[in-house]
Amino acid sequence: MKKVMKYNMVRRKMTAFALGLVVLLTGCSAQTAQNTSTEGTVVWLVPVSGAKEAWETELNQILSEKGATYQVEIQEYWDGDEYDTVVDSAAEWKDSGEAADVISVHPTSVFSSSDDETEHINHPFQEMVAQSLLEPLDEYLETEQARALDDVILPDEWEWGKLDNVTYKISQYVPSYQATAYNKELLEKYSIDPSLLSTDPFENKEIFASIQNSEDVIPYLTNAVYGLNQGWWGSVGECDLLAYLTDGTLANVLETDEFYSYLSQIQQFRSENLIRFYEEGASGTFFATSCYATTVETYEDTMTVYENGGSTDIEVIVVPAEDVPALGFPGGDAGTGLASWSQNKDEAFDFLVRLYSDADIATLVCSDATIDPTYYYTNAMIARTEDGSDSREQTEQCYEDFEQYFPAGFRFDVSAVEEQRNAVDALLTINASTPHEITDLLYGDCEDLDSALTAAQKLVNDAGMSDILEEAKRQLEEFDSQ
């Protein structure tokens, strides 16, 4: 049985053209670890291949320069083995007696198998707590040493580090934003000033039309499921259509006014041949394509275009939509805490504090582009960026404008409606067997939007979306009452 993993993200089905959050993990497993506890050494377990080579030497230089009395030894404790989860590897590391002091928690992930159509959601953070692999942090957080975290971890993030009101990890989520990447060569060819482009791609219709009439390119290339995020907390509990709206309510995305407006624009673009979708096999040169960005500032980047069995890198200008953050479960509940079996907890906590409060360390961990998603295991909000963008300012603004509407620490347990969740998710996994009611709606291939939307709503509700929404509301009421 071969397991396939999809990492938690606001839209798990985004392709490589989106600035996705997928990483291939191939490192040392607990069974092959040879490290032993050494005085003056903090062992940091990281579920990321390449972390030791990328970070360890420079990290220890920074620690030495700043007066730390220890060095850090990085161990990659999970190799992504198809029969072991990250929690299994951590447990085996502990049971084998291998030294560990600080442990980074892998994001929530969704597993499926080639011979099993159902998907199962793994929650490493909750499972590590259940197996007593993480040390409670509340007593440590009362110390003077922890004051360094006061100004660099936003209030709601502390709630995401808790289970049953006990703190086990630290994290600091930096939200991404919906964005549009424009072909730089075509912008220059037609003397289009990027600063004059609207952050809403649909408002650039006239420019798309002019490119279509002059070039053999796709005016706007996107994902059919991209519009499911409209600036709310989407994919709650890994349920693709379940969103927590900014008015404080849970809803089926297909039943919201915002998504209806989005579909209207898709339908209009489709009727004028201005849009194509990755899911329908579209590939080749594009003028504009949807993506995600971790900054609200316009910037240059490189994207890969796949065409005729090959690939080409092209230069793009990325224009983020700062009013549409891609909100989702913070890092899939990733973060970093203390290993419960550490024999060196004082120094381990000192390093944990530095990991999330020291800008030099954060910049180091975030700077290696080959390791993704690096920002789960440090504090990207305080890391210095090459373009000078201020992650702290934009993150604080995002909390103020959007994240305040989501109850920090609320985790939707889908176990009671797992069958329904899998059925609904399968409808949104666009392939040859996807019902036409879904593809007609998402591709804009419909004459009457209201009729098409009604048909799609019936399909997902028959699959169990109504049950999912009802159960989520019940759990939210219970959460709020506590």
VEXPA-333730 format. One record per atom (N, C-alpha, C): residue in three letters; x, y, z. Coordinates in pm, whole numbers, plus 50000, padded with zeros to 5 digits. Layout:
<recs>
ALAXYZ;...
</recs>
This chain:
<recs>
MET500844988150000;MET500005000050000;MET500885012550000;LYS500675020849903;LYS501475033149898;LYS500635044749947;LYS501145051650045;LYS500425063050100;LYS500845075750029;VAL499865084250003;VAL500125097049941;VAL499745107950039;MET500645117450064;MET500385127750162;MET500105141150097;LYS499125148150149;LYS498895161950108;LYS499005170550233;TYR499875180450228;TYR500105188750345;TYR499005198850360;ASN498675202050485;ASN497635211550513;ASN497955225050452;MET496995230650384;MET497095244150332;MET495675249050311;VAL495505261750292;VAL494155266750276;VAL493475260050159;ARG494205258350047;ARG493695250749935;ARG494695239949904;ARG494475227749952;ARG495455217249933;ARG495645213649788;LYS494665216749702;LYS494735212149564;LYS495445221949472;MET496045232549524;MET496765242049439;MET497945235049373;THR498285239049250;THR499395232949178;THR500675240149210;ALA501755235849143;ALA503065241849167;ALA503105256249123;PHE502165260549040;PHE502165274549001;PHE501785283249119;ALA500945278149208;ALA500665285249332;ALA501885283749420;LEU502065293549509;LEU503205292549598;LEU502825283049709;GLY502815270149678;GLY502285259849765;GLY503175256949882;LEU502675247549962;LEU503365244350086;LEU503735229750093;VAL504055223649978;VAL504365209349976;VAL505865207249981;VAL506305197350057;VAL507725194550070;VAL507945179450073;LEU508985174650007;LEU509355160550010;LEU510325158450123;LEU509975149550214;LEU510795147450332;LEU511535134250322;THR512875134850323;THR513675122650318;THR514895124550406;GLY514785121050531;GLY515885123150624;GLY516155110550704;CYS516785111950819;CYS517105100450904;CYS515915096750988;SER515645084251003;SER514575079751089;SER515135076851227;ALA514215074951321;ALA514645072451458;ALA515475059751468;GLN515155049951381;GLN515845037151391;GLN517335038351361;THR517715048551278;THR519115049651238;THR519845060651312;ALA519155067451404;ALA519795078551476;ALA520895073251567;GLN522005080851572;GLN523135076551652;GLN523545086851757;ASN522795097951764;ASN523215108451857;ASN523005104252002;THR523845108852089;THR523685106552232;THR523745119852303;SER523155120452420;SER523125132852497;SER524535137052536;THR524845149752509;THR526155155352541;THR525955168152621;GLU526735169652727;GLU526625181852807;GLU526965193852721;GLY526125204252731;GLY526355216252651;GLY525795215252511;THR525005204852484;THR524395203052352;THR522885201852365;VAL522185209452282;VAL520725208352272;VAL520415201252141;VAL519735189952150;VAL519365182252031;VAL517995186851982;TRP517965191851858;TRP516735197051799;TRP516265187351692;LEU515125181051715;LEU514535171851618;LEU513665179651520;VAL513955178051390;VAL513225185251286;VAL512755175551179;PRO511485175851140;PRO510985166751036;PRO511175172450897;VAL512385177350868;VAL512675183650740;VAL514015178550688;SER514035172950570;SER515275168550511;SER516115180550469;GLY517405180050500;GLY518305190850461;GLY518495201550566;ALA517745200650676;ALA517815211050779;ALA519195211550846;LYS519755199950875;LYS521055199550943;LYS522125206650861;GLU522185203050734;GLU523195209050647;GLU522955223950627;ALA521695227750616;ALA521375241650586;ALA521545251050706;TRP521265246250826;TRP521165255350940;TRP522235253651047;GLU522705241351071;GLU523415238551197;GLU524665247051218;THR525535247851120;THR526805255051139;THR526575269851169;GLU525775276451086;GLU525545290751106;GLU524715293251232;LEU523795284351262;LEU523005285751384;LEU523915285951506;ASN524865277051512;ASN525765276551627;ASN526705288451631;GLN527035294051516;GLN527815306351516;GLN527015317851578;ILE525745318751543;ILE524885329151600;ILE524755327351750;LEU524515315051794;LEU524365312351937;LEU525635315952013;SER526795312451956;SER528065315452022;SER528275330452034;GLU527995337751926;GLU528165352251928;GLU527245358952029;LYS526115352652059;LYS525145358752149;LYS525225352952291;GLY526285345552317;GLY526555341452454;GLY525855329152503;ALA525295321152414;ALA524665308752457;ALA525725299252512;THR525375291752613;THR526325282652679;THR526265268652620;TYR525595267052508;TYR525415253852448;TYR525485255152296;GLN525605243952231;GLN525505242952086;GLN524265234652054;VAL523765235851932;VAL522585228351890;VAL522985217751787;GLU522535205651811;GLU522715194751715;GLU521365191751653;ILE521265193351522;ILE520015191051451;ILE519935176451405;GLN518825170151435;GLN518565156551388;GLN517265156451309;GLU517285150651191;GLU516095149551108;GLU515385136451145;TYR514345137451223;TYR513825125551290;TYR512755118051213;TRP512385122851096;TRP511345115751019;TRP511755115250874;ASP511665103350813;ASP512095101850674;ASP510935100650578;GLY509715102750626;GLY508565101850537;GLY508255087750493;ASP508715077750569;ASP508465063650536;ASP506965061450519;GLU506595053950415;GLU505175052550384;GLU504395044750490;TYR505085037750580;TYR504375030250682;TYR504435036950820;ASP505205047850832;ASP505325054650961;ASP504905069050948;THR504135073751043;THR503815087951049;THR504905095051127;VAL504865108151123;VAL505845116051197;VAL505725113251347;VAL504525110251395;VAL504325107251537;VAL504955093751571;ASP504805083951482;ASP505455070951504;ASP506955072651519;SER507545080951433;SER508985082851437;SER509425089551566;ALA508645099451611;ALA508985106151736;ALA508885096451854;ALA507855088051854;ALA507685078451962;ALA508805068151962;GLU509225063751843;GLU510315054151835;GLU511625060251881;TRP511795073151851;TRP512995080251896;TRP513055080252049;LYS511915083152110;LYS511845083252256;LYS512065069252313;ASP511385059352258;ASP511475045752310;ASP512875039952296;SER513615044352195;SER514965039052173;SER515995045352266;GLY515575055652342;GLY516475062152435;GLY517385072552372;GLU517115076252246;GLU517925086352181;GLU517645100152242;ALA518685108152252;ALA518565121352315;ALA517745130652226;ALA516935138752290;ALA516165149152221;ALA515785159652324;ASP515845172152283;ASP515515183052376;ASP514405192052322;VAL514535195952197;VAL513535204352131;VAL513015196652011;ILE511705196951991;ILE511125189251882;ILE510135197751805;SER510315198351672;SER509385205551586;SER508285196151540;VAL507075201251541;VAL505885193351511;VAL505495195551365;HIS505295184751296;HIS504925185351154;HIS503495190251137;PRO503175196651023;PRO501815201351000;PRO500805190050992;THR499545193551008;THR498465184250982;THR498585179350838;SER498315166650815;SER498425161150681;SER497255151850653;VAL496995149950525;VAL495915141150481;VAL496525129550406;PHE496215117350450;PHE496775105350387;PHE495685098050309;SER496065093150192;SER495195084450115;SER496075073450056;SER495475063150005;SER496255052349946;SER495745049449806;SER496595043349727;SER496255040849588;SER495105031049572;ASP494865022649671;ASP493785012849662;ASP492645015849760;ASP492625027949810;ASP491585031749906;ASP491185046049875;GLU489945048149836;GLU489505061449794;GLU489305070949912;THR489265065750032;THR489035074450146;THR490325081250189;GLU490175092450255;GLU491305099950308;GLU491215100350460;HIS492375100550524;HIS492425101050669;HIS493315112650711;ILE492865119950809;ILE493585131850851;ILE494435128750973;ASN495705132050964;ASN496615130351078;ASN496875143851143;HIS496805144151273;HIS497045156351350;HIS498245153951442;PRO499475155751391;PRO500655152551470;PRO500705159651606;PHE500285172251612;PHE500345179451739;PHE499475172651844;GLN498215170451810;GLN497315164151907;GLN497775150051942;GLU498275142651843;GLU498715128951870;GLU499975128751956;MET500885138251936;MET502085138852018;MET501745141952163;VAL500765150652183;VAL500325153752319;VAL499705141252381;ALA498875134352305;ALA498205122352357;ALA499205111552397;GLN500355110952328;GLN501365100952359;GLN502465106352451;SER502205117952511;SER503135123952609;SER504535125952551;LEU504595130452428;LEU505875133052363;LEU506305147752380;LEU505365156252419;LEU505645170452435;LEU505515174552581;GLU506445182652627;GLU506465187552764;GLU505515199552780;PRO504655199752882;PRO503845211652908;PRO504755223852932;LEU504405235152874;LEU505295246752878;LEU504865257852975;ASP503685256653033;ASP503145268053109;ASP504055272653223;GLU504675263453295;GLU505575267653403;GLU506785275053347;TYR507305270453235;TYR508445277053173;TYR508065291153126;LEU506835292553079;LEU506395305353025;LEU506175315753133;GLU506195311553259;GLU506065320953371;GLU507415326753411;THR508495321753355;THR509825326253395;THR510195339353325;GLU511185346253380;GLU511655358653321;GLU512225356153181;GLN512805344653163;GLN513395340853034;GLN512365341752921;ALA511115338452953;ALA510065337952852;ALA509565351652810;ARG509965362252882;ARG509495375652849;ARG509925379952710;ALA510985373852658;ALA511435377152523;ALA510395373552417;LEU509435365152455;LEU508405360952361;LEU507195370252360;ASP507105378952460;ASP505895386952477;ASP505545395252354;ASP506545401252292;ASP506275410452180;ASP506395403952043;VAL506735391052039;VAL506965384751908;VAL506025373151879;ILE505195369551975;ILE504155359551953;ILE502815366451976;LEU501975366951875;LEU500695373951887;LEU499735365951975;PRO498835372952045;PRO497995366352146;PRO497275353752099;ASP496645354251982;ASP495895342451938;ASP496785330451915;GLU498065332851880;GLU498965321651855;GLU499175313051979;TRP499125319352096;TRP499275311552219;TRP498125301552233;GLU496945305452186;GLU495795296452195;GLU495985284352103;TRP496655286451988;TRP496885275251897;TRP497955265851950;GLY498695270152052;GLY499695261552111;GLY499165253152226;LYS497855254152251;LYS497265247252367;LYS496365235652326;LEU496275226052416;LEU495245215652414;LEU494755214152556;ASP493425214352571;ASP492815213452704;ASP493415223952798;ASN493655235852741;ASN494145247352817;ASN495555245652871;VAL496315236452815;VAL497725234652851;VAL498565237852728;THR499605245952744;THR500465249852632;THR501555239452609;TYR501665234752483;TYR502655224652449;TYR503625229052340;LYS503295239252266;LYS504165243452156;LYS504075258452135;ILE505045263552059;ILE505035277552018;ILE505005277951866;SER504245287151813;SER504215289151669;SER503885303751643;GLN504185308251524;GLN503765321551482;GLN503485320951334;TYR502225320451302;TYR501765318951165;TYR501855332351091;VAL502385332050969;VAL502395343750883;VAL501445340850767;PRO500355347950755;PRO499355344750653;PRO499855347550512;SER499355339850417;SER499615342650277;SER498395349650219;TYR498555354950099;TYR497485362450036;TYR497255357349894;GLN496015358049849;GLN495765355049710;GLN496525365349626;ALA497035360849513;ALA497835369749429;ALA497705365549284;THR498165374349197;THR498205371449053;THR499615373849004;ALA500165364048933;ALA501505365248876;ALA501365368548727;TYR502005379548684;TYR501925384148546;TYR503245381648474;ASN503125377248350;ASN504275374748265;ASN505045387748243;LYS506235388748299;LYS506995401248295;LYS507335405248153;GLU507705395548069;GLU508065398547931;GLU506905405147856;LEU505675400247879;LEU504515405947811;LEU504145419547869;LEU504335421247999;LEU504085434348059;LEU504985444847995;GLU506255441247977;GLU507205450647918;GLU506925452747769;LYS506545441947700;LYS506275442947557;LYS505145452747528;TYR504115452647614;TYR502965461347592;TYR502965473647682;SER504125476247746;SER504305488247830;SER503195489647934;ILE502905478448000;ILE501895478448107;ILE502595480648240;ASP502235491048310;ASP502825494348438;ASP502205485348546;PRO502985476548611;PRO502425467548712;PRO501705474948824;SER502155486948856;SER501535494448966;SER500105498648932;LEU499755498148803;LEU498415502048762;LEU497465490148753;LEU497995478148772;LEU497155466248770;LEU496355465248900;SER495095462248888;SER494275460249007;SER494705447349078;THR494605447249210;THR494905435049284;THR493825424449262;ASP492675428549208;ASP491615419249169;ASP491765416349021;PRO492175404248984;PRO492435401348842;PRO491235403848753;PHE490025402048804;PHE488835403848722;PHE488635418448682;GLU489265427448754;GLU489165441548718;GLU490155445448609;ASN490975435748566;ASN491935438048458;ASN491455431748327;LYS490155430548314;LYS489565423648199;LYS489995429748066;GLU490015442848055;GLU490355449247927;GLU491795445847886;ILE492695445347985;ILE494075441847955;ILE494165427347911;PHE493435418347979;PHE493415404247940;PHE492925402847796;ALA491875410147762;ALA491285409347629;ALA492265414147523;SER493015424847552;SER493965430047455;SER495115420247432;ILE495555413447538;ILE496605403347523;ILE496085391547441;GLN494855387547466;GLN494265376247394;GLN494215378947243;ASN493955391247206;ASN493835394747065;ASN495185396046996;SER496265396747077;SER497575399347019;SER498555387847034;GLU498315378947128;GLU499285368547161;GLU498605354747167;ASP499385344547136;ASP498905330847148;ASP499225325847289;VAL498555331747387;VAL498775328247527;VAL497435326747596;ILE497455320947715;ILE496255320247798;ILE496165333247877;PRO495115341247859;PRO495045353947931;PRO495105352248083;TYR494285343048138;TYR494265340948283;TYR494155326048310;LEU495165320548375;LEU495225306248407;LEU495105304648558;THR494175296148602;THR493955294848746;THR493505280748780;ASN493255278348907;ASN492715265648956;ASN491205266948973;ALA490505256448944;ALA489045256748956;ALA488605258649101;VAL489425254249196;VAL489035255049337;VAL489635267249407;TYR490365275449332;TYR491055287049392;TYR490065296549459;GLY488905298349401;GLY487955308149453;GLY487235303949579;LEU487485291649627;LEU486815287449750;LEU487275295749869;ASN488425302149859;ASN488875311249964;ASN488565325549923;GLN487755332050003;GLN487375345949974;GLN487715355050093;GLY488815352050161;GLY489225360450272;GLY488615356350404;TRP488225343850413;TRP487705338450538;TRP488555326450578;TRP488265320650695;TRP488955308450736;TRP488365296950659;GLY489115292050561;GLY488595281650475;GLY489085267850513;SER488425257750457;SER488805243750476;SER488925240250624;VAL487965244750705;VAL487985242050848;VAL487915227050872;GLY488855221850951;GLY488885207650979;GLY489175199350857;GLU489865205350756;GLU490175198550631;GLU488925195350550;CYS487845202750575;CYS486625201450494;CYS486635212750392;ASP486775209450265;ASP487035219450163;ASP485975230350153;LEU484725226850176;LEU483655236650160;LEU483225243150290;LEU483875239650400;LEU483485245150530;LEU484335257350561;ALA483695268750578;ALA484405281250604;ALA483835288250726;TYR484715295350795;TYR484305303650908;TYR484305318050858;LEU483125323950846;LEU482985337050784;LEU483325348350881;THR483545360150824;THR483955371550907;THR482835377050993;ASP481615371850977;ASP480535375951068;ASP480435366551188;GLY481395357151198;GLY481435348251313;GLY480615335651298;THR480215332251177;THR479385320351155;THR480105310351065;LEU479725297751079;LEU480215287250989;LEU479245285850872;ALA479795282750755;ALA478925281750637;ALA479505272450533;ASN478625267750445;ASN479005260650325;ASN479385271250223;VAL480615270650172;VAL481105280850079;VAL480155282849962;LEU479565271849911;LEU478685272849796;LEU477425280849825;GLU477145283549951;GLU475935290649987;GLU476195305150028;THR477375310249997;THR477725323950036;THR477595333549918;ASP477265346149949;ASP477155356449846;ASP478505359149781;GLU479585358249861;GLU480915361149808;GLU481315351149699;PHE480995338549722;PHE481365328549622;PHE480485329849498;TYR479245333749516;TYR478355335949401;TYR478915347049313;SER479405357749375;SER479995368749300;SER481215364049222;TYR482045356049286;TYR483235350449221;TYR482825342049100;LEU481825333349116;LEU481375324849007;LEU480835332948891;SER480185344148920;SER479665352848814;SER480805358048727;GLN481905361648792;GLN483055366648717;GLN483705355648635;ILE483785343648694;ILE484335332148620;ILE483495329348496;GLN482175329448512;GLN481275326748401;GLN481465336948289;GLN481615349548324;GLN481795359848223;GLN483125358248149;PHE484205355648224;PHE485515353548162;PHE485495341348070;ARG484805330848113;ARG484735318548034;ARG484015321047903;SER482935328647909;SER482155331247788;SER482945339047685;GLU483965346547731;GLU484785354447641;GLU486165348247617;ASN486305335747661;ASN487545328147638;ASN488775335047698;LEU488615340847815;LEU489715347847882;LEU490345339547992;ILE489795327648020;ILE490265319948135;ILE490335305148101;ARG491375298548155;ARG491505284048147;ARG491905278948285;PHE491735265648307;PHE491975259848437;PHE492985248448427;TYR493835247548528;TYR494815236648533;TYR494125223148532;GLU492985222148603;GLU492325209248616;GLU491825203648483;GLU491595212348385;GLU491135207548255;GLU492295204548161;GLY493505204348217;GLY494675201048138;GLY495325212848070;ALA494925224848106;ALA495505236748045;ALA496965238248087;SER497815241147990;SER499215243648018;SER499755252847909;GLY500955257547927;GLY501545266247827;GLY501765280247881;THR502125289247792;THR502435302947831;THR501165310247873;PHE501265317547981;PHE500125325348029;PHE500525340048040;PHE499535348648035;PHE499775362748066;PHE499655364848216;ALA498665358348277;ALA498475359648422;ALA498045346148478;THR498455343448602;THR498045331048669;THR497875333648817;SER496975326248879;SER496725327849022;SER497835321249102;CYS498125326649220;CYS499125320949309;CYS498875326149449;TYR499735322749540;TYR499695328049676;TYR500995335549702;ALA500945345549785;ALA502125353349822;ALA502135355249972;THR503335355950031;THR503455357850176;THR503755372250211;THR503575381050115;THR503765395350140;THR502655402850068;VAL502355414850111;VAL501345423050043;VAL501985432649944;GLU503305431949931;GLU504025440649839;GLU504195433749703;THR504065441449595;THR504325436249462;THR505815432849449;TYR506135421349390;TYR507535417249380;TYR507765408749255;GLU509025407049218;GLU509405398749104;GLU509715384549152;ASP509445374849066;ASP509715360949100;ASP509895353148971;THR510165340148986;THR510305331248871;THR509295319948885;MET508605316548776;MET507665305448775;MET508015295948661;THR507595283548676;THR507865273448575;THR506625271048491;VAL506775271948359;VAL505695269148266;VAL505925255348206;TYR504895246848211;TYR504985233348156;TYR504245233148022;GLU504955228847916;GLU504375229247784;GLU505065219147694;ASN504245211447619;ASN504765201747522;ASN505765191847584;GLY505455187447705;GLY506285177547772;GLY507555183047834;GLY507765196147825;GLY508945202347885;GLY508565213647978;SER509555220548028;SER509295231548120;SER510235243148091;THR509745255148119;THR510515267348099;THR510285276648216;ASP511335282748267;ASP511205292548374;ASP510975306348312;ILE509995313548364;ILE509735326948316;ILE509725336748433;GLU510075349048405;GLU510045359548506;GLU508625365048517;VAL508185367048640;VAL506845372148663;VAL506865383748763;ILE505815391748758;ILE505555401948858;ILE504345397248938;VAL504505395549069;VAL503445390549155;VAL502735402249222;VAL501425402949201;VAL500605413649259;VAL499665407549362;PRO499965408749492;PRO499115402849597;PRO497825410949617;ALA496805404049665;ALA495545410549702;ALA495495411149854;GLU495885422549910;GLU496005423450055;GLU494675422450128;ASP493565423750055;ASP492255422450118;ASP491705408250110;VAL492515398850054;VAL492075384850047;VAL493165375650100;PRO493355375450231;PRO494345366150287;PRO493865351850275;ALA494815342850254;ALA494485328650243;ALA494495322650383;LEU493445325250456;LEU493385321050596;LEU493055306250605;GLY493715299650697;GLY493465285450720;GLY494035281550853;PHE493915268950883;PHE494425263951010;PHE495915266851019;PRO496385274151119;PRO497765279151122;PRO498825268051109;GLY499415267550990;GLY500485257850968;GLY500045243650990;GLY498745241050979;GLY498295227551006;GLY498615223351149;ASP498675233051241;ASP498975230851382;ASP500425226851404;ALA501295231451317;ALA502715228951335;ALA503275238551439;GLY504505236251481;GLY505165244851578;GLY506335237351640;THR506825242451751;THR507975236351818;THR507785236651969;GLY508175225852034;GLY508075225052180;GLY509255217452237;LEU509155213652364;LEU510195205952431;LEU509865191152427;ALA510865182952399;ALA510675168452405;ALA510485164352551;SER509465156552578;SER509135153052716;SER510235145152784;TRP511075138052705;TRP512135129852763;TRP513495136952767;SER513485150052741;SER514735157652746;SER515335157252886;GLN516665155752892;GLN517395156453018;GLN518055170053034;ASN517645179452950;ASN518335192252943;ASN517335203452917;LYS516265203552996;LYS515115211852963;LYS515385226852979;ASP516235230853070;ASP516495245253089;ASP517165251152966;GLU518225244652920;GLU518895249552800;GLU518015247752677;ALA517225237052677;ALA516315234752566;ALA515295246052555;PHE514745250352669;PHE513775261152666;PHE514445274252624;ASP515685276252666;ASP516415288252624;ASP516505288652472;PHE516835277352410;PHE516915277052264;PHE515545278952201;LEU514505273052260;LEU513155274552208;LEU512755289352205;VAL513085296452311;VAL512795310852318;VAL513555318252209;ARG514835315052194;ARG515645321752090;ARG515105318651950;LEU514655306451928;LEU514155302251798;LEU512995311051752;TYR512195315651849;TYR511025323651814;TYR511155338451845;SER512265342651905;SER512415356851940;SER513635363451878;ASP514575355651826;ASP515815361251771;ASP515675362651620;ALA515755375051570;ALA515565377751427;ALA516655371251342;ASP517885370351395;ASP518975364151318;ASP518715349351296;ILE518245342551401;ILE517935328351388;ILE516745326251294;ALA515715334551311;ALA514535333351225;ALA514895335651079;THR515755345451054;THR516165348450917;THR516945336750857;LEU517805330650936;LEU518565319150889;LEU517635307750849;VAL516705304250936;VAL515825292950911;VAL514905295550792;CYS514525308150773;CYS513615311450663;CYS514325313950531;SER515645314850533;SER516355319250413;SER516665308250315;ASP516625295650356;ASP516985284650267;ASP515775280450186;ALA515765284350059;ALA514595282049974;ALA514375267249942;THR515385258849966;THR515225244649935;THR514435237350043;ILE514245243850156;ILE513505237650266;ILE512175244850282;ASP511105237650261;ASP509785243550263;ASP508865233750336;PRO508065238150432;PRO507815251850472;PRO508645255750595;THR509675263450579;THR510575266750689;THR509895274850798;TYR508905282750762;TYR508345291850862;TYR507495284750966;TYR507235271850949;TYR506525264651054;TYR507385262951179;TYR508695262951163;TYR509575258851272;TYR510375270251331;THR509985282451299;THR510585294351358;THR509545305451351;ASN509985317851368;ASN509055329151366;ASN509335337751244;ALA508665334651134;ALA508895342151009;ALA508455356651021;MET507615359451117;MET507135373151133;MET508265382851165;ILE509325378051232;ILE510425386951270;ILE511645385151180;ALA511565375951084;ALA512705373650994;ALA512845385250897;ARG514065389050869;ARG514325399750772;ARG514185394250631;THR513545401850544;THR513325397650407;THR514205405850313;GLU514545399850198;GLU515415406650103;GLU514775419150046;ASP513445418750028;ASP512785430349968;ASP512365440750071;GLY512675438050198;GLY512375447850302;GLY510925448050347;SER510115438350301;SER508715437950343;SER508615434750491;ASP507615440250554;ASP507455438950698;ASP506385428550729;SER506825416250757;SER505875405550786;SER505125408150914;ARG505795414451010;ARG505135417051138;ARG503945426451120;GLU504175437251048;GLU503105447051029;GLU501915440850957;GLN502195433250849;GLN501085427550774;GLN500385416550853;THR501125408850934;THR500505398351014;THR499605404351122;GLU500085414651189;GLU499275421351290;GLU498015427351227;GLN498165432951107;GLN497015438751039;GLN496015428051000;CYS496545416450957;CYS495665405450919;CYS494865400451040;TYR495535399351155;TYR494825395251276;TYR493725405251309;GLU494065417951297;GLU493095428351332;GLU491895428251238;ASP492165426151108;ASP491095427051009;ASP490315414250990;PHE490975402751006;PHE490335390150966;PHE490345379451075;GLU491515376451130;GLU491635364751215;GLU490895366051347;GLN490535378551381;GLN489785380351506;GLN488415373451499;TYR487955370651377;TYR486635364651363;TYR486655349551386;PHE487835343751388;PHE487935329351409;PHE488335326651553;PRO487605318151624;PRO487915315551766;PRO489225307951782;ALA490245314851827;ALA491575308751841;ALA491505296251926;GLY492085285551876;GLY492115272951948;GLY490985263451914;PHE490035267851830;PHE488935258951792;PHE489395249351683;ARG489305236551711;ARG489675226251614;ARG488465217351589;PHE488035217051464;PHE486875208951428;PHE487295194351415;ASP486745185951500;ASP487015171551496;ASP486035165151397;VAL486565160451285;VAL485695155351178;VAL485385140451194;SER485865134251301;SER485715119651313;SER484265115351306;ALA483355123651357;ALA481945119951357;ALA481315120851218;VAL481965128151128;VAL481435129850992;VAL482515127050888;GLU483425117950921;GLU484545115150830;GLU484065109650697;GLU483065101050699;GLU482545095350574;GLU481975106350485;GLN481215115450545;GLN480635126450468;GLN481725135750417;ARG482725138250501;ARG483815147150461;ARG484545141450340;ASN484825128450341;ASN485505122150229;ASN484665122650102;ALA483365121050117;ALA482475121350000;ALA482445135149937;VAL482385145450020;VAL482365159149968;VAL483705162649905;ASP484785158749972;ASP486115161749920;ASP486325155049785;ALA485815143049769;ALA485965135849643;ALA485285143449528;LEU484195150149558;LEU483505157849455;LEU484345169549405;LEU485215174649492;LEU486025186249456;LEU487415182449406;THR487695169449401;THR488955164749343;THR488705162949193;ILE489005173449118;ILE488605173948978;ILE489385163848893;ASN488635154748832;ASN489215144948740;ASN488125140448643;ALA488435130148566;ALA487505125748462;ALA486165121048517;SER486145116648643;SER484895111348700;SER484125121748781;THR484615133848788;THR483915144348864;THR482585147448798;PRO481495148048876;PRO480175150948817;PRO480175164348742;HIS479445164848632;HIS479415177048552;HIS478805188748629;GLU477955185548729;GLU477375196448808;GLU478455204648878;ILE479565198048915;ILE480665205048981;ILE481545212048879;THR481965204948775;THR482855211148676;THR482165222448600;ASP480885220748565;ASP480165231448496;ASP480165244248579;LEU479975242448709;LEU479915254048798;LEU481285260548813;LEU482305252448846;LEU483625258048875;LEU484335263248750;TYR484035257448633;TYR484635262048508;TYR483855273448444;GLY482665276348498;GLY481845286848437;GLY481175282348309;ASP481085269148289;ASP480485263748168;ASP478985261548187;CYS478265272048215;CYS476835270848240;CYS476125283248184;GLU474945280948133;GLU474165292148080;GLU473475299748192;ASP472985292448290;ASP472285298848402;ASP473005295448531;LEU473635305448592;LEU474445303148711;LEU473595298348828;ASP472415304048845;ASP471585300248959;ASP471195285448953;SER470835280848835;SER470465266748820;SER471655257648844;ALA472815261748791;ALA474015253648808;ALA474435253048954;LEU474315264249024;LEU474695264549165;LEU473735256049248;THR472455256649217;THR471465248549288;THR471765233549270;ALA472125229749149;ALA472435215649122;ALA473675211149198;ALA474695219649203;ALA475915216149275;ALA475675215649425;GLN474885224949476;GLN474565224949619;GLN473835212249658;LYS472905207849576;LYS472185195349607;LYS473135183549609;LEU474085183349516;LEU475035172349507;LEU475885171449633;VAL476435182749678;VAL477315182249795;VAL476515180049923;ASN475295185149929;ASN474485182850048;ASN474045168250057;ASP473735162149942;ASP473405147949940;ASP474605139549983;ALA475825144549955;ALA477035137349994;ALA477335138850142;GLY476685148450209;GLY476865149850353;GLY477315163550401;MET477325173650313;MET477795186750356;MET476905192550464;SER475615190150457;SER474715195250560;SER475045189350696;ASP475375176350698;ASP475755169750823;ASP477055175650878;ILE478005178250788;ILE479285184050830;ILE479055197650894;LEU478265205950829;LEU478005219450880;LEU477295218951014;GLU476335210251028;GLU475595208951154;GLU476515204551268;GLU477385194751241;GLU478305189851343;GLU479325200651380;ALA479795208051281;ALA480765218751309;ALA480135229651396;LYS478905233151367;LYS478215243351448;LYS478015238351591;ARG477695225551606;ARG477515219851740;ARG478815220751819;GLN479925216951756;GLN481205217351826;GLN481625231751858;LEU481315240951770;LEU481665254951794;LEU480875260551912;GLU479595256951920;GLU478775261352034;GLU479365256052165;GLU479775243452162;GLU480355237352281;GLU481675244252317;PHE482475247352217;PHE483725254452239;PHE483485268252300;ASP482535275552243;ASP482235289052292;ASP481705288752436;SER480945278452468;SER480375277652604;SER481435275152709;GLN482575269752667;GLN483665266852763;GLN484605278652778;
</recs>
